Amino acid sequence: MSIMSLFALPSGLEMTSLSHQEGILYVSLLSIQPVSPCPMCGSIATRIHSRYQRRLTDLPSAGQPVRVLLTVRKFFCDIPTCKRQIFTERLASFVAPWARMTARLFQMVQIIGLATGGRLGVRVTDPMGIQTSRHTILRRIMALPTEPVGHITQLGIDDFSFKRGRTFGTLLVNMQTHQVVDVLADRKAETSATWMASHPEIELVSRDRGGDYASAAATGAPQAVQCADRFHIMKNLREALEGCLARHLATKRQRQTKETVDAHSPIEHAPRSVKRSPKVEHLQQAYREERLARYEQVVALHKLGMSRATIAKRVGIGQSTVGNWLAAGTYPETTRGPYVSHLDSYLPYLLQRWESGCHNMVRLHRSPRGTRLQGILCKCA
C-alpha cells in the first residue's frame, strides 16, 4: 500500500515529501492538473502564470497534527472579455478557495460541533490532535446551509433571550415536526406578523399569554386559530383554581370576622387606600393585551366576511361576546372588582389589639390567631 493511499488524496495531487518536525507531520503536495477552468467564465486555461504555496491543516494521523504544504498554480484566462485575467486553480474536492483547512477537516469539525457544541467540542478535538477553538466550531456550525421552511400549518411561537434581560428574539417551531423553522432577531409584533403573512397556510398558532404575539397572529394570520401552549394552559388552570379557592376562603373569613365583630364592640376606622402589587398589575395588563388581541382578531375575521358563529368558534369565545364587540365599534374595556387582600379579614382583630395597647409584633404572633396571622403579615410586608 502506497503512502498516497494512506492519506486518501484526490486525483490531481502528487506527494513530493513527508517529514516529521516537533510532533507535527508535514506533507508537501503538488498539483499536477494539466488544465484548469476559469472560475468566472468557465473556459479551460492551459497557460501557467506562476506558482505559490498554501499552508493547510488536515485531519490528524495517529493523534499527530498534520500540516499540508500545497503548491498550486496560477493560470492565464485567454478570453478577452473575462474580468479575471489571472486566477488560481481550484481544488474543490480537497480544499475550498481561501480556506486554511482541508474540506474533510472542515466537515469533521462540523460533525463534532453538531454532536457536542462549542466548549464541549474542544474537549473532544484536543485529544484527537485537532487544534481548534470553540468559536471556530460555532462558526463551522453557522456555515451550514439553512433548510427551507416549507409548508407549515401549525406554528408555535415564543420568545427567548440572546442576552438575559437585555436582548430578546423570537423562536418559531413547526408543531407537527417539533423542529425550529426560523429565528427572528427581535420579539416585536410587526416582525412576527410579517413572517406569518408570508405563510398563508398557517391554520393554528400556539403562543404564550403575551399581547404582542396575539396581536401578531391576529394581524399576520387572521385565518389561524390561536391557542395557549401547554405550559400556559396549566398556568391558567392554576391561577383559576387559586382565584376560586381565594374567593371561597374570603367569604368564609368575612363571615367569621362578622361574627367576631358582632361579639365585641364595633371598631370604626377609615377605609385604607387600595394598592395593587406589581404582580397583580402585570397579570391584569397581560389579560388586557390578550383580550385586545382577540378583539382585533374578531374584527379582522368579520372584515373577511365570516359569520358570528364561525368567528366565535375560531377565536374561542361566545357568539354573544362577538356580537357585543362588533356592536361596540371600539375595544370595550373591562371593569375589575375591588382588590381584596388576605389581610382584610384580620383588620378588625388587629385594630382591636392595637387600640388596647398591643403594639408589639411578637405579642401579636403569639396570640391565638398568631400562627395564621404570621404568614399573612410576612406576605404583606
WOPEUR-V393296 format. One record per residue. N is the residue number from 1. RES is the residue in three letters. SS is DSSP state (~ for helix, > for strand, _ for the rest). Layout:
N:RES:SS, N:RES:SS
This chain:
1:MET:_, 2:SER:_, 3:ILE:~, 4:MET:~, 5:SER:~, 6:LEU:~, 7:PHE:~, 8:ALA:_, 9:LEU:_, 10:PRO:_, 11:SER:_, 12:GLY:_, 13:LEU:>, 14:GLU:>, 15:MET:>, 16:THR:>, 17:SER:>, 18:LEU:>, 19:SER:>, 20:HIS:>, 21:GLN:>, 22:GLU:_, 23:GLY:_, 24:ILE:>, 25:LEU:>, 26:TYR:>, 27:VAL:>, 28:SER:>, 29:LEU:>, 30:LEU:>, 31:SER:>, 32:ILE:_, 33:GLN:_, 34:PRO:_, 35:VAL:_, 36:SER:>, 37:PRO:>, 38:CYS:_, 39:PRO:_, 40:MET:_, 41:CYS:_, 42:GLY:_, 43:SER:_, 44:ILE:>, 45:ALA:>, 46:THR:_, 47:ARG:_, 48:ILE:>, 49:HIS:>, 50:SER:>, 51:ARG:>, 52:TYR:>, 53:GLN:>, 54:ARG:>, 55:ARG:>, 56:LEU:>, 57:THR:>, 58:ASP:>, 59:LEU:>, 60:PRO:>, 61:SER:>, 62:ALA:_, 63:GLY:_, 64:GLN:>, 65:PRO:>, 66:VAL:>, 67:ARG:>, 68:VAL:>, 69:LEU:>, 70:LEU:>, 71:THR:>, 72:VAL:>, 73:ARG:>, 74:LYS:>, 75:PHE:>, 76:PHE:>, 77:CYS:_, 78:ASP:_, 79:ILE:_, 80:PRO:_, 81:THR:_, 82:CYS:_, 83:LYS:_, 84:ARG:_, 85:GLN:_, 86:ILE:>, 87:PHE:>, 88:THR:>, 89:GLU:_, 90:ARG:_, 91:LEU:>, 92:ALA:_, 93:SER:_, 94:PHE:_, 95:VAL:>, 96:ALA:_, 97:PRO:_, 98:TRP:_, 99:ALA:_, 100:ARG:_, 101:MET:>, 102:THR:_, 103:ALA:~, 104:ARG:~, 105:LEU:~, 106:PHE:~, 107:GLN:~, 108:MET:~, 109:VAL:~, 110:GLN:~, 111:ILE:~, 112:ILE:~, 113:GLY:~, 114:LEU:~, 115:ALA:~, 116:THR:~, 117:GLY:_, 118:GLY:~, 119:ARG:~, 120:LEU:~, 121:GLY:~, 122:VAL:~, 123:ARG:~, 124:VAL:~, 125:THR:~, 126:ASP:~, 127:PRO:~, 128:MET:~, 129:GLY:_, 130:ILE:_, 131:GLN:_, 132:THR:_, 133:SER:_, 134:ARG:~, 135:HIS:~, 136:THR:~, 137:ILE:~, 138:LEU:~, 139:ARG:~, 140:ARG:~, 141:ILE:~, 142:MET:~, 143:ALA:_, 144:LEU:_, 145:PRO:_, 146:THR:_, 147:GLU:_, 148:PRO:_, 149:VAL:_, 150:GLY:_, 151:HIS:_, 152:ILE:_, 153:THR:_, 154:GLN:>, 155:LEU:>, 156:GLY:>, 157:ILE:>, 158:ASP:>, 159:ASP:>, 160:PHE:>, 161:SER:>, 162:PHE:>, 163:LYS:>, 164:ARG:_, 165:GLY:_, 166:ARG:_, 167:THR:>, 168:PHE:>, 169:GLY:>, 170:THR:>, 171:LEU:>, 172:LEU:>, 173:VAL:>, 174:ASN:>, 175:MET:_, 176:GLN:_, 177:THR:_, 178:HIS:_, 179:GLN:>, 180:VAL:>, 181:VAL:>, 182:ASP:>, 183:VAL:>, 184:LEU:>, 185:ALA:_, 186:ASP:_, 187:ARG:_, 188:LYS:_, 189:ALA:~, 190:GLU:~, 191:THR:~, 192:SER:~, 193:ALA:~, 194:THR:~, 195:TRP:~, 196:MET:~, 197:ALA:~, 198:SER:_, 199:HIS:_, 200:PRO:_, 201:GLU:_, 202:ILE:_, 203:GLU:_, 204:LEU:>, 205:VAL:>, 206:SER:>, 207:ARG:>, 208:ASP:_, 209:ARG:_, 210:GLY:_, 211:GLY:~, 212:ASP:~, 213:TYR:~, 214:ALA:~, 215:SER:~, 216:ALA:~, 217:ALA:~, 218:ALA:~, 219:THR:~, 220:GLY:~, 221:ALA:_, 222:PRO:_, 223:GLN:_, 224:ALA:_, 225:VAL:>, 226:GLN:>, 227:CYS:>, 228:ALA:>, 229:ASP:_, 230:ARG:~, 231:PHE:~, 232:HIS:~, 233:ILE:~, 234:MET:~, 235:LYS:~, 236:ASN:~, 237:LEU:~, 238:ARG:~, 239:GLU:~, 240:ALA:~, 241:LEU:~, 242:GLU:~, 243:GLY:~, 244:CYS:~, 245:LEU:~, 246:ALA:~, 247:ARG:~, 248:HIS:~, 249:LEU:~, 250:ALA:~, 251:THR:~, 252:LYS:~, 253:ARG:~, 254:GLN:~, 255:ARG:~, 256:GLN:~, 257:THR:~, 258:LYS:~, 259:GLU:~, 260:THR:~, 261:VAL:~, 262:ASP:~, 263:ALA:~, 264:HIS:_, 265:SER:_, 266:PRO:_, 267:ILE:_, 268:GLU:_, 269:HIS:_, 270:ALA:_, 271:PRO:_, 272:ARG:_, 273:SER:_, 274:VAL:_, 275:LYS:_, 276:ARG:_, 277:SER:_, 278:PRO:~, 279:LYS:~, 280:VAL:~, 281:GLU:~, 282:HIS:~, 283:LEU:~, 284:GLN:~, 285:GLN:~, 286:ALA:~, 287:TYR:~, 288:ARG:~, 289:GLU:~, 290:GLU:~, 291:ARG:~, 292:LEU:~, 293:ALA:~, 294:ARG:~, 295:TYR:~, 296:GLU:~, 297:GLN:~, 298:VAL:~, 299:VAL:~, 300:ALA:~, 301:LEU:~, 302:HIS:~, 303:LYS:~, 304:LEU:_, 305:GLY:_, 306:MET:_, 307:SER:_, 308:ARG:~, 309:ALA:~, 310:THR:~, 311:ILE:~, 312:ALA:~, 313:LYS:~, 314:ARG:~, 315:VAL:~, 316:GLY:_, 317:ILE:_, 318:GLY:_, 319:GLN:~, 320:SER:~, 321:THR:~, 322:VAL:~, 323:GLY:~, 324:ASN:~, 325:TRP:~, 326:LEU:~, 327:ALA:~, 328:ALA:~, 329:GLY:_, 330:THR:_, 331:TYR:_, 332:PRO:_, 333:GLU:_, 334:THR:_, 335:THR:_, 336:ARG:_, 337:GLY:_, 338:PRO:_, 339:TYR:_, 340:VAL:_, 341:SER:_, 342:HIS:_, 343:LEU:_, 344:ASP:~, 345:SER:~, 346:TYR:~, 347:LEU:~, 348:PRO:~, 349:TYR:~, 350:LEU:~, 351:LEU:~, 352:GLN:~, 353:ARG:~, 354:TRP:~, 355:GLU:~, 356:SER:_, 357:GLY:_, 358:CYS:_, 359:HIS:_, 360:ASN:_, 361:MET:~, 362:VAL:~, 363:ARG:~, 364:LEU:~, 365:HIS:~, 366:ARG:_, 367:SER:_, 368:PRO:_, 369:ARG:_, 370:GLY:~, 371:THR:~, 372:ARG:~, 373:LEU:~, 374:GLN:~, 375:GLY:~, 376:ILE:~, 377:LEU:~, 378:CYS:~, 379:LYS:~, 380:CYS:~, 381:ALA:_
